[in-house]
Amino acid sequence: MTVYNSACDVSQPKQGHLLTDIPAHDPFVLADTSTGTYYLYTGAVPSLHGVEAYGVLTYSSQDLEHWEGPYVVFTVPEDSWAHPQHGAWAPEVHAYQGRYYLFVTLHHQDRPLEGEPVQGYAKHWRGTVIAVSDSPTGPFEMIHSESPVVSPTQMTLDGTLYIDEQNQPWMVYCHEWIQTIDGTIEAVRLTEDLSTAVGEPITLLQASSALWIQQDREQNISDHPEDTVYVTDGCQLYRTSGGHLMMLWSSYERNSYVQTIARSISGTLAGPWEQLEPLVKEDSGHGMLFQTFDQQWMLILHRPFDMPASRCYLYEIEDTGDQFLLKYPAQTV
């Protein structure tokens, strides 16, 4: 088993890592007020981290500069619907009703779905599961091991938790472009204990609504429009100080990853959603926002897209009341 370097070997957790030391994809930071600690979550990869199966890692920090870890907080179990050697994507941990809930996307490539491959990508079981623990450092146990939250006939990913104005929990997620061609972001209501989806999902937006994609269409940049697909990735929801509901999400500008943002015109999950100017390009994306313990908004994302070169980048964010903007000039940590 090959380990990329000692900085990411789970058998040798260390103190003093910088973000530039840590190979990471789809980063998520929990600012845990109960411990005064920041936890950075990312996927655990056998060939990269010395683990036996895919899962989730965490690093901890008191200052967002120096990190300790990595520590395994979740491993894909052998007896679940997912294959422990087929990946664990986009982990995120939410404090909810006194416990900690892990949302992570799992896969089973040997359980095919109907339909021909799209651009070489076959359709198979892929979906977000929810696991629970009494601690942000785990171990996390899946609530249901038989199937993902959304029907396994749909290829879904990147599920996140959203609590609406009536204090009702939802899972917001991406419906894979491999099935839809024009990828969507959808939402399904959850029971109060987050154990089960309730009712039918609703569609919030389509990837083709991104501003730069519309501009590309108008300029007829694509020589083969019949081969064009539109990707939705990394959805996250937040409210500004002015009460506006915002959605971070990612897509592609030709071959480059883009971190973009949208705003709900109605102020509710149902939208409609208006697309704003992207926050960061430079092959950057799958970001999320969090507030430091002194209430500064931060954006964390990864770039470049491909592992093991991918690293986390932190940006200071300004809450203008009606949207979130990178502080100008942009400051990275």
C-alpha positions as CSV (number, residue, x, y, z in Angstrom):
1,M,0.0,0.0,0.0
2,T,1.5,3.3,-1.1
3,V,1.3,6.3,1.2
4,Y,1.8,9.7,-0.4
5,N,3.7,11.2,2.4
6,S,3.9,11.1,6.2
7,A,1.8,14.3,6.5
8,C,-1.3,12.3,5.5
9,D,-0.5,8.8,7.0
10,V,-3.2,8.0,9.6
11,S,-0.7,5.7,11.4
12,Q,1.4,8.8,12.1
13,P,-0.9,11.7,13.2
14,K,1.2,14.8,13.9
15,Q,0.9,18.4,15.1
16,G,1.8,21.5,13.1
17,H,0.5,20.7,9.6
18,L,-0.2,23.6,7.4
19,L,-2.9,23.5,4.8
20,T,-0.2,23.3,2.2
21,D,0.8,20.0,3.7
22,I,-2.6,18.3,3.6
23,P,-3.9,16.6,0.4
24,A,-7.6,17.4,0.6
25,H,-10.7,17.4,-1.6
26,D,-14.2,18.7,-0.9
27,P,-13.1,20.3,2.4
28,F,-15.6,21.0,5.2
29,V,-14.8,22.9,8.4
30,L,-16.9,22.6,11.6
31,A,-16.3,25.4,14.1
32,D,-17.3,23.5,17.2
33,T,-18.3,25.9,19.9
34,S,-18.5,23.2,22.6
35,T,-14.7,22.5,22.3
36,G,-13.4,25.8,20.8
37,T,-11.9,23.7,18.0
38,Y,-12.0,23.8,14.2
39,Y,-12.4,20.4,12.6
40,L,-11.4,19.9,8.9
41,Y,-13.0,16.9,7.2
42,T,-12.0,15.3,4.0
43,G,-12.1,11.9,2.4
44,A,-9.8,9.0,3.5
45,V,-8.3,7.2,0.5
46,P,-6.5,3.8,0.8
47,S,-3.7,4.6,-1.6
48,L,-3.1,8.1,-0.1
49,H,-3.6,7.7,3.7
50,G,-2.7,4.1,4.5
51,V,-6.2,3.0,5.4
52,E,-7.8,-0.3,4.4
53,A,-11.1,1.1,3.1
54,Y,-12.5,4.5,2.0
55,G,-13.8,6.7,4.7
56,V,-13.5,10.2,6.3
57,L,-10.6,11.9,8.0
58,T,-10.4,14.9,10.3
59,Y,-7.7,17.4,11.3
60,S,-8.2,19.8,14.3
61,S,-6.9,23.3,14.9
62,Q,-7.3,26.1,17.3
63,D,-6.2,28.9,14.9
64,L,-6.9,27.7,11.3
65,E,-3.2,27.8,10.6
66,H,-1.7,24.8,12.5
67,W,-3.5,21.4,12.2
68,E,-3.2,18.1,14.1
69,G,-4.0,14.8,12.4
70,P,-5.1,13.0,10.4
71,Y,-7.6,10.9,12.4
72,V,-10.1,8.4,10.9
73,V,-13.7,9.3,12.0
74,F,-15.6,7.0,9.6
75,T,-14.9,3.9,7.5
76,V,-17.3,2.6,4.9
77,P,-18.6,-0.6,6.5
78,E,-18.4,-4.0,4.8
79,D,-22.1,-4.8,5.4
80,S,-23.6,-1.6,3.9
81,W,-25.1,-1.1,0.4
82,A,-21.9,0.8,-0.6
83,H,-18.6,-0.8,-1.6
84,P,-15.8,0.1,0.8
85,Q,-13.3,0.3,-2.0
86,H,-15.3,2.6,-4.3
87,G,-15.0,6.0,-2.6
88,A,-16.3,8.4,0.0
89,W,-16.9,11.9,-1.2
90,A,-17.7,15.3,0.2
91,P,-17.9,14.6,3.9
92,E,-19.4,17.3,6.2
93,V,-20.3,17.2,9.9
94,H,-23.2,19.2,11.4
95,A,-24.0,19.7,15.1
96,Y,-27.7,19.1,15.4
97,Q,-29.9,18.5,18.5
98,G,-27.0,17.6,20.7
99,R,-25.3,15.1,18.4
100,Y,-23.0,15.3,15.3
101,Y,-24.2,14.1,11.9
102,L,-21.9,13.2,9.1
103,F,-23.2,13.5,5.5
104,V,-21.0,11.6,3.0
105,T,-21.5,10.3,-0.6
106,L,-20.8,6.6,-1.1
107,H,-20.7,4.4,-4.2
108,H,-21.2,0.9,-5.5
109,Q,-19.9,0.6,-9.1
110,D,-21.0,-3.1,-9.3
111,R,-24.6,-2.2,-8.8
112,P,-25.5,-0.7,-12.3
113,L,-28.4,1.5,-13.2
114,E,-30.3,1.6,-16.5
115,G,-28.9,3.7,-19.3
116,E,-25.9,4.0,-21.5
117,P,-22.7,5.6,-20.2
118,V,-22.3,9.4,-20.7
119,Q,-18.9,10.5,-21.9
120,G,-17.5,7.2,-20.6
121,Y,-19.1,7.4,-17.2
122,A,-21.4,4.4,-16.3
123,K,-24.6,4.8,-14.2
124,H,-24.4,3.0,-10.9
125,W,-25.5,3.3,-7.2
126,R,-24.2,6.6,-5.8
127,G,-25.7,8.6,-3.0
128,T,-25.3,10.5,0.3
129,V,-25.7,8.6,3.6
130,I,-26.1,10.1,7.1
131,A,-24.1,8.8,10.0
132,V,-24.2,9.9,13.7
133,S,-21.8,10.3,16.6
134,D,-21.7,11.9,20.0
135,S,-18.4,13.5,19.1
136,P,-17.1,15.5,16.2
137,T,-14.1,13.1,16.1
138,G,-16.5,10.1,15.7
139,P,-16.7,7.2,15.3
140,F,-19.7,7.8,13.1
141,E,-22.2,5.0,12.5
142,M,-24.6,5.0,9.5
143,I,-28.3,5.5,10.4
144,H,-29.4,3.2,7.6
145,S,-27.0,0.8,5.9
146,E,-29.4,-0.5,3.3
147,S,-29.5,2.4,0.9
148,P,-28.7,6.1,0.5
149,V,-31.1,8.8,1.7
150,V,-32.5,9.5,-1.8
151,S,-33.7,6.5,-4.0
152,P,-30.7,4.5,-5.2
153,T,-32.2,4.6,-8.7
154,Q,-31.0,8.2,-8.8
155,M,-27.3,9.1,-8.9
156,T,-27.0,11.8,-6.2
157,L,-24.1,13.3,-4.4
158,D,-22.9,16.1,-2.1
159,G,-25.8,16.1,0.4
160,T,-25.9,18.9,2.9
161,L,-28.1,19.8,5.9
162,Y,-30.4,22.8,5.7
163,I,-32.9,23.9,8.5
164,D,-35.7,26.0,7.1
165,E,-37.8,28.8,8.6
166,Q,-40.1,26.3,10.3
167,N,-37.2,24.5,11.9
168,Q,-37.7,21.6,9.5
169,P,-34.6,19.7,8.3
170,W,-33.9,19.1,4.6
171,M,-31.1,17.5,2.7
172,V,-30.0,19.5,-0.3
173,Y,-28.0,17.6,-2.9
174,C,-26.8,17.4,-6.5
175,H,-28.4,15.1,-9.1
176,E,-25.6,13.8,-11.2
177,W,-25.2,15.0,-14.7
178,I,-24.4,11.5,-15.8
179,Q,-28.2,10.9,-15.5
180,T,-29.6,14.3,-16.2
181,I,-27.1,15.8,-18.7
182,D,-28.1,19.2,-17.2
183,G,-27.2,18.6,-13.6
184,T,-29.6,19.8,-10.9
185,I,-29.6,20.8,-7.3
186,E,-32.5,19.3,-5.4
187,A,-33.9,19.1,-1.9
188,V,-35.8,16.5,0.1
189,R,-37.4,17.0,3.5
190,L,-36.1,14.8,6.4
191,T,-37.7,13.6,9.5
192,E,-36.8,15.5,12.7
193,D,-34.2,12.8,13.7
194,L,-32.7,13.0,10.1
195,S,-33.3,9.2,9.8
196,T,-35.6,9.2,6.7
197,A,-36.5,11.3,3.6
198,V,-40.1,12.5,3.6
199,G,-42.1,13.1,0.4
200,E,-40.8,13.8,-3.1
201,P,-37.7,15.9,-3.8
202,I,-38.0,19.4,-5.3
203,T,-35.7,20.9,-7.9
204,L,-34.0,24.1,-7.0
205,L,-31.9,25.0,-10.0
206,Q,-30.1,23.6,-13.1
207,A,-26.4,23.8,-13.8
208,S,-27.1,25.5,-17.2
209,S,-28.4,28.6,-15.3
210,A,-24.8,29.6,-14.4
211,L,-24.0,33.0,-15.9
212,W,-20.8,31.9,-17.8
213,I,-22.6,28.9,-19.2
214,Q,-25.3,31.1,-20.6
215,Q,-22.7,33.4,-22.1
216,D,-20.9,30.4,-23.7
217,R,-24.2,29.4,-25.3
218,E,-24.8,32.9,-26.7
219,Q,-21.3,33.0,-28.2
220,N,-21.7,29.5,-29.6
221,I,-18.4,28.4,-28.2
222,S,-19.2,24.7,-28.2
223,D,-18.6,23.1,-31.6
224,H,-20.5,20.0,-30.6
225,P,-23.5,21.2,-28.4
226,E,-24.9,17.7,-28.5
227,D,-21.9,16.5,-26.4
228,T,-22.3,19.3,-23.8
229,V,-23.1,18.4,-20.2
230,Y,-23.6,20.7,-17.2
231,V,-22.3,19.8,-13.8
232,T,-23.7,20.7,-10.3
233,D,-21.4,20.1,-7.3
234,G,-20.8,21.1,-3.7
235,C,-24.1,22.8,-2.7
236,Q,-24.2,24.7,0.7
237,L,-26.8,27.1,2.1
238,Y,-26.4,30.2,4.4
239,R,-28.2,33.3,5.4
240,T,-26.7,36.8,5.3
241,S,-27.1,39.3,8.1
242,G,-29.9,40.8,6.0
243,G,-31.8,37.6,5.9
244,H,-31.0,36.6,2.3
245,L,-30.7,32.9,1.6
246,M,-27.6,32.1,-0.4
247,M,-26.3,28.9,-2.1
248,L,-22.7,28.1,-2.8
249,W,-22.3,25.6,-5.6
250,S,-19.7,24.6,-8.2
251,S,-19.6,23.8,-11.8
252,Y,-17.2,24.1,-14.8
253,E,-16.2,26.8,-17.1
254,R,-15.0,24.7,-20.0
255,N,-12.3,22.6,-18.3
256,S,-11.8,24.7,-15.2
257,Y,-13.6,24.3,-11.8
258,V,-15.5,27.4,-10.6
259,Q,-16.8,28.4,-7.2
260,T,-20.1,30.2,-7.7
261,I,-23.0,31.5,-5.6
262,A,-26.8,32.1,-6.1
263,R,-29.4,33.9,-4.1
264,S,-33.1,32.9,-3.5
265,I,-35.4,35.7,-4.7
266,S,-38.1,34.5,-2.3
267,G,-35.8,34.0,0.6
268,T,-36.9,30.4,0.8
269,L,-35.5,27.1,-0.3
270,A,-38.0,26.9,-3.2
271,G,-36.4,30.0,-4.8
272,P,-36.4,30.9,-7.6
273,W,-32.7,31.2,-7.5
274,E,-30.8,34.0,-9.3
275,Q,-27.2,33.4,-10.2
276,L,-24.5,35.9,-9.1
277,E,-21.0,36.4,-10.3
278,P,-18.6,33.5,-9.4
279,L,-16.5,34.0,-6.2
280,V,-13.3,32.1,-7.3
281,K,-12.2,30.6,-10.5
282,E,-8.6,29.3,-11.1
283,D,-9.8,25.6,-11.1
284,S,-11.2,26.1,-7.6
285,G,-14.4,24.8,-6.0
286,H,-16.6,22.7,-3.7
287,G,-16.3,25.4,-1.1
288,M,-18.2,26.1,2.1
289,L,-18.6,29.0,4.5
290,F,-18.1,29.0,8.2
291,Q,-17.7,31.7,10.9
292,T,-14.6,31.8,13.1
293,F,-15.0,32.1,16.8
294,D,-14.7,35.9,16.5
295,Q,-17.5,35.9,13.9
296,Q,-15.4,36.4,10.7
297,W,-16.9,34.6,7.7
298,M,-14.5,32.4,5.9
299,L,-14.6,30.4,2.6
300,I,-12.7,27.2,2.3
301,L,-12.3,25.4,-1.0
302,H,-9.9,23.1,-2.9
303,R,-7.8,23.5,-5.9
304,P,-6.7,22.1,-8.3
305,F,-9.4,19.5,-8.8
306,D,-7.2,16.5,-9.1
307,M,-5.7,14.6,-6.2
308,P,-3.2,14.3,-4.7
309,A,-2.2,17.8,-5.8
310,S,-5.4,19.4,-4.4
311,R,-5.0,21.6,-1.3
312,C,-7.4,23.8,0.8
313,Y,-7.5,27.6,0.4
314,L,-9.1,30.0,2.9
315,Y,-10.6,33.4,2.0
316,E,-12.0,36.1,4.2
317,I,-15.6,36.8,3.2
318,E,-17.6,40.0,3.7
319,D,-21.3,39.7,4.6
320,T,-22.8,42.8,2.9
321,G,-26.3,42.0,4.1
322,D,-27.6,41.1,0.7
323,Q,-24.8,38.7,-0.4
324,F,-21.4,37.3,0.5
325,L,-18.3,38.7,-1.3
326,L,-14.6,38.0,-1.2
327,K,-12.9,40.8,0.8
328,Y,-11.1,43.1,-1.6
329,P,-8.2,42.6,-2.2
330,A,-8.8,38.9,-1.7
331,Q,-7.0,37.6,1.4
332,T,-6.0,33.9,1.5
333,V,-4.8,32.0,4.5
